[in-house]
Amino acid sequence: MQPSLTDCRKGACFMDKNVIISVKGTQAVEDQDVNIMELVTEGKYYKLDDAYYVTYDESEVTGMNGTTTTLKVVDGVVTLIRVGSVNSHFVFQQGQKHVSYYDTEHGAFTISVLANEVNVKIDDNGGEISVGYQLEIDNNNTGENDFFMSIREAGQTDDKHYRKHKGTRQEFS
């Protein structure tokens, strides 16, 4: 295992760690079952200046093979950026609506994102991010959504749960 790096160059301090990322997302659409997606994967966690970044590669099981997902967290604002077979840029800022884009191999469209709740509890050791939000496509509400992300340094002795389920994904309807 590579040790964590902490360095300061030209006044920009950064930290870089291999992490285990656990993501649970739910989507509740009126008159339909709640869709729940869980993913545990390896990724990178780093800090540049005052912003924390979490990045990981999507796979076939998420339907976004060939896409890299990055979350940028600064001052309580979470920005989700996907680049590859799916391209998107969503800004989650509590109480604010942001217009974003979503570009897939099947076409592109704009989406409005309204974050009802943004809770960030992270530091140089990892932590948790929780976001509750609504999406609107062409001014039509698509339901209530949320995601919870846990970030833990890879190889920790208290990492039993994540080692056991590493690389798995479960879907429930």
N, CA and C atoms as a LAMMPS dump frame, in Angstrom:
ITEM: TIMESTEP
0
ITEM: NUMBER OF ATOMS
519
ITEM: BOX BOUNDS ff ff ff
-5.0000000000000000e+02 5.0000000000000000e+02
-5.0000000000000000e+02 5.0000000000000000e+02
-5.0000000000000000e+02 5.0000000000000000e+02
ITEM: ATOMS id mol type element x y z
1 1 1 N 0.842 -1.186 0
2 1 2 C 0 0 0
3 1 3 C 0.88 1.239 0
4 2 1 N 0.546 2.194 -0.836
5 2 2 C 1.279 3.439 -0.921
6 2 3 C 0.9 4.329 0.255
7 3 1 N 1.876 4.923 0.959
8 3 2 C 1.537 5.807 2.065
9 3 3 C 0.84 7.061 1.56
10 4 1 N 0.08 7.697 2.435
11 4 2 C -0.584 8.942 2.079
12 4 3 C 0.458 10.022 1.843
13 5 1 N 0.19 10.849 0.888
14 5 2 C 1.106 11.931 0.571
15 5 3 C 0.53 13.241 1.072
16 6 1 N 1.332 14.01 1.746
17 6 2 C 0.959 15.367 2.096
18 6 3 C 2.118 16.235 1.673
19 7 1 N 1.838 17.256 0.9
20 7 2 C 2.904 18.058 0.327
21 7 3 C 2.396 19.477 0.11
22 8 1 N 3.3 20.412 0.102
23 8 2 C 2.955 21.787 -0.248
24 8 3 C 3.902 22.247 -1.327
25 9 1 N 3.362 22.638 -2.457
26 9 2 C 4.162 23.141 -3.567
27 9 3 C 3.572 24.451 -4.033
28 10 1 N 4.408 25.447 -4.116
29 10 2 C 3.988 26.767 -4.593
30 10 3 C 2.771 27.277 -3.826
31 11 1 N 2.714 26.991 -2.531
32 11 2 C 1.637 27.499 -1.685
33 11 3 C 0.346 26.716 -1.771
34 12 1 N 0.25 25.711 -2.656
35 12 2 C -0.972 24.918 -2.789
36 12 3 C -0.76 23.571 -2.098
37 13 1 N -1.298 23.414 -0.907
38 13 2 C -1.125 22.17 -0.167
39 13 3 C -2.087 21.124 -0.706
40 14 1 N -1.624 19.876 -0.755
41 14 2 C -2.517 18.813 -1.166
42 14 3 C -2.231 17.537 -0.401
43 15 1 N -3.218 16.689 -0.357
44 15 2 C -3.145 15.382 0.264
45 15 3 C -3.726 14.424 -0.749
46 16 1 N -3.231 13.183 -0.799
47 16 2 C -3.661 12.223 -1.81
48 16 3 C -3.686 10.842 -1.177
49 17 1 N -4.868 10.186 -1.173
50 17 2 C -5.007 8.88 -0.529
51 17 3 C -5.795 7.923 -1.416
52 18 1 N -5.467 6.644 -1.304
53 18 2 C -6.3 5.587 -1.87
54 18 3 C -7.415 5.329 -0.868
55 19 1 N -8.659 5.285 -1.348
56 19 2 C -9.798 5.15 -0.45
57 19 3 C -10.783 4.091 -0.94
58 20 1 N -11.63 3.675 -0.018
59 20 2 C -12.799 2.852 -0.323
60 20 3 C -14 3.793 -0.241
61 21 1 N -14.774 3.833 -1.314
62 21 2 C -15.916 4.732 -1.419
63 21 3 C -17.18 3.887 -1.427
64 22 1 N -18.081 4.203 -0.53
65 22 2 C -19.37 3.532 -0.469
66 22 3 C -20.442 4.555 -0.798
67 23 1 N -21.261 4.268 -1.82
68 23 2 C -22.306 5.192 -2.257
69 23 3 C -23.642 4.479 -2.214
70 24 1 N -24.634 5.131 -1.625
71 24 2 C -26 4.624 -1.652
72 24 3 C -26.884 5.749 -2.166
73 25 1 N -27.603 5.476 -3.239
74 25 2 C -28.492 6.467 -3.821
75 25 3 C -29.904 5.945 -3.892
76 26 1 N -30.87 6.837 -3.669
77 26 2 C -32.278 6.449 -3.805
78 26 3 C -32.982 7.456 -4.717
79 27 1 N -33.972 6.936 -5.427
80 27 2 C -34.802 7.769 -6.281
81 27 3 C -36.247 7.363 -6.04
82 28 1 N -37.049 8.335 -5.614
83 28 2 C -38.469 8.087 -5.347
84 28 3 C -39.298 8.9 -6.331
85 29 1 N -39.988 8.19 -7.222
86 29 2 C -40.853 8.829 -8.209
87 29 3 C -42.285 8.539 -7.81
88 30 1 N -43.137 9.558 -7.893
89 30 2 C -44.542 9.416 -7.5
90 30 3 C -45.2 8.232 -8.209
91 31 1 N -45.943 7.427 -7.48
92 31 2 C -46.679 6.263 -7.988
93 31 3 C -45.776 5.15 -8.523
94 32 1 N -44.495 5.139 -8.13
95 32 2 C -43.579 4.079 -8.541
96 32 3 C -42.79 3.601 -7.329
97 33 1 N -42.178 2.423 -7.478
98 33 2 C -41.334 1.901 -6.418
99 33 3 C -40.095 2.774 -6.252
100 34 1 N -39.554 2.759 -5.043
101 34 2 C -38.309 3.464 -4.771
102 34 3 C -37.156 2.646 -5.352
103 35 1 N -36.282 3.295 -6.105
104 35 2 C -35.12 2.646 -6.682
105 35 3 C -33.914 2.949 -5.794
106 36 1 N -33.225 1.899 -5.351
107 36 2 C -32.057 2.044 -4.494
108 36 3 C -30.859 1.424 -5.189
109 37 1 N -29.742 2.157 -5.206
110 37 2 C -28.513 1.665 -5.801
111 37 3 C -27.409 1.794 -4.761
112 38 1 N -26.639 0.721 -4.596
113 38 2 C -25.492 0.754 -3.697
114 38 3 C -24.25 0.335 -4.463
115 39 1 N -23.152 1.017 -4.189
116 39 2 C -21.89 0.756 -4.863
117 39 3 C -20.76 0.912 -3.858
118 40 1 N -19.843 -0.03 -3.853
119 40 2 C -18.608 0.09 -3.075
120 40 3 C -17.465 -0.087 -4.058
121 41 1 N -16.55 0.877 -4.086
122 41 2 C -15.464 0.845 -5.056
123 41 3 C -14.222 1.511 -4.489
124 42 1 N -13.117 1.309 -5.171
125 42 2 C -11.875 1.983 -4.806
126 42 3 C -11.79 3.297 -5.564
127 43 1 N -11.104 4.264 -4.976
128 43 2 C -10.929 5.541 -5.642
129 43 3 C -9.806 6.328 -5.021
130 44 1 N -9.756 7.597 -5.381
131 44 2 C -8.751 8.513 -4.858
132 44 3 C -9.453 9.632 -4.101
133 45 1 N -8.788 10.122 -3.069
134 45 2 C -9.291 11.218 -2.248
135 45 3 C -8.141 12.191 -2.086
136 46 1 N -8.347 13.423 -2.503
137 46 2 C -7.255 14.375 -2.41
138 46 3 C -7.773 15.767 -2.108
139 47 1 N -6.838 16.628 -1.74
140 47 2 C -7.169 18.003 -1.382
141 47 3 C -6.237 18.933 -2.123
142 48 1 N -6.813 19.941 -2.752
143 48 2 C -6.057 21.013 -3.389
144 48 3 C -6.577 22.32 -2.812
145 49 1 N -5.702 23.086 -2.221
146 49 2 C -6.085 24.314 -1.535
147 49 3 C -7.186 24.001 -0.526
148 50 1 N -8.363 24.624 -0.635
149 50 2 C -9.437 24.402 0.333
150 50 3 C -10.482 23.395 -0.141
151 51 1 N -10.281 22.774 -1.287
152 51 2 C -11.276 21.858 -1.853
153 51 3 C -10.838 20.406 -1.693
154 52 1 N -11.803 19.553 -1.31
155 52 2 C -11.594 18.103 -1.27
156 52 3 C -12.174 17.507 -2.545
157 53 1 N -11.522 16.46 -3.056
158 53 2 C -11.965 15.78 -4.26
159 53 3 C -12.03 14.279 -3.997
160 54 1 N -13.087 13.639 -4.501
161 54 2 C -13.235 12.188 -4.482
162 54 3 C -13.408 11.777 -5.931
163 55 1 N -12.634 10.809 -6.39
164 55 2 C -12.744 10.402 -7.79
165 55 3 C -12.679 8.884 -7.912
166 56 1 N -13.492 8.351 -8.814
167 56 2 C -13.504 6.908 -9.06
168 56 3 C -14.007 6.648 -10.468
169 57 1 N -13.666 5.455 -10.971
170 57 2 C -14.101 5.049 -12.3
171 57 3 C -15.41 4.271 -12.202
172 58 1 N -16.357 4.631 -13.048
173 58 2 C -17.615 3.899 -13.138
174 58 3 C -17.339 2.582 -13.884
175 59 1 N -18.295 1.659 -13.829
176 59 2 C -18.121 0.367 -14.492
177 59 3 C -19.422 -0.039 -15.173
178 60 1 N -19.407 -1.243 -15.752
179 60 2 C -20.609 -1.762 -16.404
180 60 3 C -21.787 -1.839 -15.445
181 61 1 N -21.518 -2.172 -14.183
182 61 2 C -22.62 -2.365 -13.237
183 61 3 C -23.382 -1.076 -12.952
184 62 1 N -22.758 0.099 -13.146
185 62 2 C -23.471 1.362 -12.951
186 62 3 C -24.085 1.868 -14.249
187 63 1 N -23.775 1.193 -15.357
188 63 2 C -24.294 1.619 -16.645
189 63 3 C -23.511 2.776 -17.247
190 64 1 N -22.375 3.127 -16.635
191 64 2 C -21.588 4.25 -17.131
192 64 3 C -20.134 3.844 -17.345
193 65 1 N -19.919 2.642 -17.883
194 65 2 C -18.571 2.165 -18.152
195 65 3 C -17.829 3.186 -19.009
196 66 1 N -16.566 3.453 -18.667
197 66 2 C -15.792 4.428 -19.415
198 66 3 C -15.96 5.849 -18.913
199 67 1 N -16.592 6.024 -17.759
200 67 2 C -16.817 7.346 -17.181
201 67 3 C -16.062 7.465 -15.865
202 68 1 N -15.454 8.621 -15.642
203 68 2 C -14.828 8.916 -14.366
204 68 3 C -15.696 9.926 -13.634
205 69 1 N -16.028 9.622 -12.372
206 69 2 C -16.838 10.5 -11.543
207 69 3 C -15.947 11.191 -10.531
208 70 1 N -16.11 12.507 -10.399
209 70 2 C -15.377 13.296 -9.425
210 70 3 C -16.358 14.156 -8.647
211 71 1 N -16.234 14.136 -7.324
212 71 2 C -16.976 15.061 -6.477
213 71 3 C -15.99 16.079 -5.935
214 72 1 N -16.329 17.342 -6.096
215 72 2 C -15.536 18.432 -5.537
216 72 3 C -16.347 19.025 -4.4
217 73 1 N -15.722 19.168 -3.229
218 73 2 C -16.412 19.702 -2.064
219 73 3 C -15.632 20.898 -1.536
220 74 1 N -16.293 22.05 -1.512
221 74 2 C -15.676 23.257 -0.967
222 74 3 C -16.773 24.138 -0.371
223 75 1 N -16.566 24.586 0.847
224 75 2 C -17.5 25.48 1.549
225 75 3 C -18.934 24.947 1.557
226 76 1 N -19.113 23.643 1.774
227 76 2 C -20.441 23.059 1.867
228 76 3 C -21.159 22.864 0.545
229 77 1 N -20.498 23.166 -0.57
230 77 2 C -21.078 22.97 -1.897
231 77 3 C -20.432 21.73 -2.518
232 78 1 N -21.279 20.815 -3.011
233 78 2 C -20.811 19.579 -3.634
234 78 3 C -21.073 19.679 -5.132
235 79 1 N -20.02 19.496 -5.928
236 79 2 C -20.142 19.505 -7.382
237 79 3 C -19.798 18.116 -7.886
238 80 1 N -20.718 17.501 -8.631
239 80 2 C -20.511 16.173 -9.199
240 80 3 C -20.192 16.343 -10.684
241 81 1 N -19.029 15.838 -11.091
242 81 2 C -18.581 15.967 -12.473
243 81 3 C -18.325 14.573 -13.027
244 82 1 N -18.944 14.271 -14.155
245 82 2 C -18.7 12.993 -14.832
246 82 3 C -18.144 13.294 -16.211
247 83 1 N -17.09 12.532 -16.578
248 83 2 C -16.446 12.718 -17.865
249 83 3 C -16.207 11.35 -18.479
250 84 1 N -16.607 11.178 -19.735
251 84 2 C -16.403 9.914 -20.438
252 84 3 C -17.605 9.587 -21.289
253 85 1 N -18.137 8.357 -21.15
254 85 2 C -19.316 7.964 -21.924
255 85 3 C -20.549 8.748 -21.481
256 86 1 N -20.537 9.239 -20.248
257 86 2 C -21.56 10.148 -19.724
258 86 3 C -20.83 11.4 -19.259
259 87 1 N -21.343 12.564 -19.659
260 87 2 C -20.752 13.835 -19.237
261 87 3 C -21.821 14.647 -18.525
262 88 1 N -21.514 15.067 -17.3
263 88 2 C -22.468 15.88 -16.559
264 88 3 C -21.728 16.746 -15.559
265 89 1 N -22.428 17.767 -15.108
266 89 2 C -21.872 18.713 -14.15
267 89 3 C -23.045 19.185 -13.284
268 90 1 N -23.191 18.618 -12.089
269 90 2 C -24.282 18.971 -11.182
270 90 3 C -23.729 19.699 -9.975
271 91 1 N -24.361 20.805 -9.586
272 91 2 C -23.969 21.562 -8.403
273 91 3 C -25.063 21.404 -7.354
274 92 1 N -24.658 20.931 -6.169
275 92 2 C -25.577 20.751 -5.047
276 92 3 C -25.228 21.782 -3.977
277 93 1 N -26.061 22.817 -3.888
278 93 2 C -25.893 23.879 -2.902
279 93 3 C -27.237 24.045 -2.211
280 94 1 N -27.249 23.826 -0.898
281 94 2 C -28.514 23.782 -0.163
282 94 3 C -29.371 25.011 -0.425
283 95 1 N -30.657 24.757 -0.806
284 95 2 C -31.618 25.82 -1.039
285 95 3 C -31.477 26.536 -2.368
286 96 1 N -30.525 26.125 -3.19
287 96 2 C -30.281 26.784 -4.469
288 96 3 C -30.59 25.84 -5.635
289 97 1 N -31.125 26.412 -6.713
290 97 2 C -31.357 25.646 -7.939
291 97 3 C -30.263 25.997 -8.936
292 98 1 N -29.664 24.972 -9.504
293 98 2 C -28.631 25.153 -10.517
294 98 3 C -29.032 24.402 -11.777
295 99 1 N -28.841 25.028 -12.932
296 99 2 C -29.104 24.384 -14.213
297 99 3 C -27.816 23.708 -14.652
298 100 1 N -27.941 22.432 -14.998
299 100 2 C -26.789 21.623 -15.357
300 100 3 C -27.039 20.936 -16.692
301 101 1 N -26.007 20.281 -17.197
302 101 2 C -26.167 19.53 -18.439
303 101 3 C -25.946 18.044 -18.174
304 102 1 N -26.495 17.244 -19.042
305 102 2 C -26.331 15.793 -18.975
306 102 3 C -26.192 15.316 -20.408
307 103 1 N -25.041 14.75 -20.74
308 103 2 C -24.724 14.375 -22.111
309 103 3 C -24.397 12.884 -22.147
310 104 1 N -25.168 12.116 -22.922
311 104 2 C -24.935 10.68 -23.05
312 104 3 C -24.775 10.339 -24.532
313 105 1 N -24.456 9.089 -24.796
314 105 2 C -24.346 8.662 -26.194
315 105 3 C -25.698 8.702 -26.898
316 106 1 N -26.796 8.819 -26.13
317 106 2 C -28.14 8.868 -26.705
318 106 3 C -28.648 10.294 -26.889
319 107 1 N -27.869 11.291 -26.437
320 107 2 C -28.282 12.681 -26.578
321 107 3 C -27.97 13.492 -25.339
322 108 1 N -28.163 14.805 -25.464
323 108 2 C -27.869 15.723 -24.368
324 108 3 C -29.112 16.52 -24.006
325 109 1 N -29.219 16.906 -22.732
326 109 2 C -30.309 17.748 -22.277
327 109 3 C -29.886 18.481 -21.014
328 110 1 N -30.654 19.528 -20.678
329 110 2 C -30.364 20.282 -19.461
330 110 3 C -31.268 19.806 -18.335
331 111 1 N -30.735 19.891 -17.144
332 111 2 C -31.442 19.451 -15.94
333 111 3 C -31.285 20.526 -14.876
334 112 1 N -32.371 20.834 -14.164
335 112 2 C -32.288 21.714 -13.011
336 112 3 C -32.143 20.855 -11.761
337 113 1 N -31.225 21.251 -10.893
338 113 2 C -30.962 20.526 -9.658
339 113 3 C -31.248 21.462 -8.49
340 114 1 N -32.176 21.068 -7.615
341 114 2 C -32.478 21.824 -6.403
342 114 3 C -32.099 20.968 -5.209
343 115 1 N -31.09 21.401 -4.469
344 115 2 C -30.639 20.651 -3.291
345 115 3 C -31.432 21.097 -2.076
346 116 1 N -32.191 20.15 -1.505
347 116 2 C -32.959 20.434 -0.298
348 116 3 C -32.089 20.321 0.947
349 117 1 N -31.091 19.442 0.867
350 117 2 C -30.236 19.171 2.02
351 117 3 C -28.84 18.8 1.537
352 118 1 N -27.825 19.448 2.103
353 118 2 C -26.433 19.123 1.805
354 118 3 C -25.691 19.071 3.138
355 119 1 N -25.237 17.872 3.52
356 119 2 C -24.47 17.693 4.754
357 119 3 C -23.103 17.141 4.406
358 120 1 N -22.076 17.861 4.791
359 120 2 C -20.703 17.468 4.509
360 120 3 C -19.95 17.357 5.827
361 121 1 N -19.428 16.16 6.088
362 121 2 C -18.624 15.921 7.292
363 121 3 C -17.361 15.191 6.866
364 122 1 N -16.426 15.946 6.255
365 122 2 C -15.192 15.345 5.783
366 122 3 C -14.001 16.145 6.298
367 123 1 N -12.872 15.462 6.378
368 123 2 C -11.598 16.09 6.708
369 123 3 C -10.509 15.31 5.986
370 124 1 N -9.263 15.512 6.364
371 124 2 C -8.161 14.851 5.66
372 124 3 C -8.194 13.328 5.794
373 125 1 N -8.967 12.794 6.727
374 125 2 C -9.056 11.346 6.927
375 125 3 C -10.212 10.698 6.184
376 126 1 N -11.07 11.489 5.539
377 126 2 C -12.25 10.953 4.862
378 126 3 C -13.499 11.527 5.499
379 127 1 N -14.585 10.737 5.5
380 127 2 C -15.818 11.206 6.116
381 127 3 C -17.041 10.841 5.31
382 128 1 N -18.073 11.699 5.42
383 128 2 C -19.363 11.403 4.804
384 128 3 C -19.955 12.635 4.136
385 129 1 N -20.664 12.374 3.037
386 129 2 C -21.375 13.411 2.294
387 129 3 C -22.796 12.904 2.076
388 130 1 N -23.768 13.734 2.39
389 130 2 C -25.171 13.369 2.204
390 130 3 C -25.885 14.518 1.488
391 131 1 N -26.616 14.175 0.402
392 131 2 C -27.308 15.19 -0.382
393 131 3 C -28.724 14.703 -0.695
394 132 1 N -29.71 15.541 -0.43
395 132 2 C -31.092 15.307 -0.843
396 132 3 C -31.45 16.348 -1.886
397 133 1 N -32.043 15.918 -3.007
398 133 2 C -32.263 16.871 -4.095
399 133 3 C -33.427 16.46 -4.983
400 134 1 N -33.88 17.426 -5.778
401 134 2 C -34.911 17.206 -6.793
402 134 3 C -34.309 17.538 -8.153
403 135 1 N -34.691 16.75 -9.147
404 135 2 C -34.286 17.016 -10.521
405 135 3 C -35.502 17.443 -11.317
406 136 1 N -35.306 18.397 -12.209
407 136 2 C -36.344 18.799 -13.143
408 136 3 C -35.792 18.686 -14.559
409 137 1 N -36.549 17.998 -15.396
410 137 2 C -36.204 17.907 -16.811
411 137 3 C -37.342 18.568 -17.577
412 138 1 N -37.018 19.594 -18.351
413 138 2 C -38.044 20.37 -19.065
414 138 3 C -39.144 20.842 -18.119
415 139 1 N -38.764 21.38 -16.981
416 139 2 C -39.669 21.913 -15.947
417 139 3 C -40.592 20.866 -15.342
418 140 1 N -40.293 19.586 -15.508
419 140 2 C -41.069 18.514 -14.89
420 140 3 C -40.256 17.874 -13.774
421 141 1 N -40.823 17.853 -12.57
422 141 2 C -40.154 17.255 -11.43
423 141 3 C -40.07 15.746 -11.637
424 142 1 N -38.876 15.186 -11.485
425 142 2 C -38.696 13.745 -11.681
426 142 3 C -38.684 12.968 -10.375
427 143 1 N -38.991 13.626 -9.254
428 143 2 C -39.073 12.927 -7.978
429 143 3 C -37.994 13.362 -7.008
430 144 1 N -38.014 12.707 -5.834
431 144 2 C -37.057 12.987 -4.77
432 144 3 C -35.873 12.047 -4.91
433 145 1 N -34.68 12.575 -4.767
434 145 2 C -33.456 11.804 -4.889
435 145 3 C -32.551 12.113 -3.713
436 146 1 N -31.7 11.162 -3.379
437 146 2 C -30.651 11.445 -2.414
438 146 3 C -29.494 10.491 -2.633
439 147 1 N -28.333 10.904 -2.141
440 147 2 C -27.201 9.992 -2.119
441 147 3 C -26.405 10.225 -0.857
442 148 1 N -25.801 9.149 -0.391
443 148 2 C -24.948 9.154 0.788
444 148 3 C -23.624 8.529 0.374
445 149 1 N -22.526 9.22 0.644
446 149 2 C -21.204 8.708 0.307
447 149 3 C -20.347 8.661 1.558
448 150 1 N -19.704 7.515 1.744
449 150 2 C -18.75 7.342 2.834
450 150 3 C -17.37 7.142 2.22
451 151 1 N -16.384 7.849 2.77
452 151 2 C -15.014 7.798 2.239
453 151 3 C -14.099 7.332 3.367
454 152 1 N -13.434 6.186 3.162
455 152 2 C -12.534 5.629 4.176
456 152 3 C -11.209 5.269 3.523
457 153 1 N -10.118 5.562 4.221
458 153 2 C -8.81 5.228 3.676
459 153 3 C -8.694 3.722 3.496
460 154 1 N -8.193 3.292 2.347
461 154 2 C -8.043 1.863 2.047
462 154 3 C -7.021 1.247 2.994
463 155 1 N -7.281 -0.007 3.389
464 155 2 C -6.33 -0.744 4.209
465 155 3 C -6.409 -0.478 5.687
466 156 1 N -7.409 0.267 6.141
467 156 2 C -7.549 0.514 7.573
468 156 3 C -7.963 -0.764 8.285
469 157 1 N -7.479 -0.976 9.502
470 157 2 C -7.794 -2.195 10.235
471 157 3 C -9.263 -2.265 10.626
472 158 1 N -9.931 -1.13 10.742
473 158 2 C -11.355 -1.131 11.081
474 158 3 C -12.226 -1.143 9.833
475 159 1 N -11.654 -1.568 8.702
476 159 2 C -12.317 -1.527 7.402
477 159 3 C -12.949 -2.871 7.043
478 160 1 N -13.345 -3.679 8.038
479 160 2 C -13.879 -5.027 7.787
480 160 3 C -15.069 -4.999 6.836
481 161 1 N -16.011 -4.12 7.098
482 161 2 C -17.224 -4.073 6.285
483 161 3 C -16.889 -3.809 4.818
484 162 1 N -16.009 -2.847 4.565
485 162 2 C -15.72 -2.473 3.196
486 162 3 C -14.898 -3.528 2.479
487 163 1 N -13.986 -4.222 3.18
488 163 2 C -13.223 -5.29 2.537
489 163 3 C -14.146 -6.428 2.144
490 164 1 N -15.08 -6.751 3.009
491 164 2 C -15.994 -7.858 2.752
492 164 3 C -16.825 -7.61 1.5
493 165 1 N -17.25 -6.372 1.276
494 165 2 C -18.152 -6.055 0.171
495 165 3 C -17.469 -5.301 -0.96
496 166 1 N -16.166 -5.233 -0.954
497 166 2 C -15.427 -4.46 -1.944
498 166 3 C -15.79 -4.9 -3.371
499 167 1 N -16.11 -3.913 -4.197
500 167 2 C -16.377 -4.166 -5.607
501 167 3 C -17.757 -4.741 -5.89
502 168 1 N -18.651 -4.696 -4.912
503 168 2 C -19.981 -5.241 -5.148
504 168 3 C -20.972 -4.122 -5.366
505 169 1 N -22.084 -4.468 -5.962
506 169 2 C -23.163 -3.513 -6.164
507 169 3 C -24.466 -4.272 -5.997
508 170 1 N -25.408 -3.665 -5.313
509 170 2 C -26.707 -4.294 -5.125
510 170 3 C -27.771 -3.323 -5.6
511 171 1 N -28.821 -3.859 -6.193
512 171 2 C -29.947 -3.034 -6.597
513 171 3 C -31.21 -3.622 -6.021
514 172 1 N -32.076 -2.749 -5.541
515 172 2 C -33.343 -3.19 -4.974
516 172 3 C -34.448 -2.383 -5.642
517 173 1 N -35.611 -2.974 -5.808
518 173 2 C -36.752 -2.23 -6.352
519 173 3 C -37.811 -2.132 -5.304
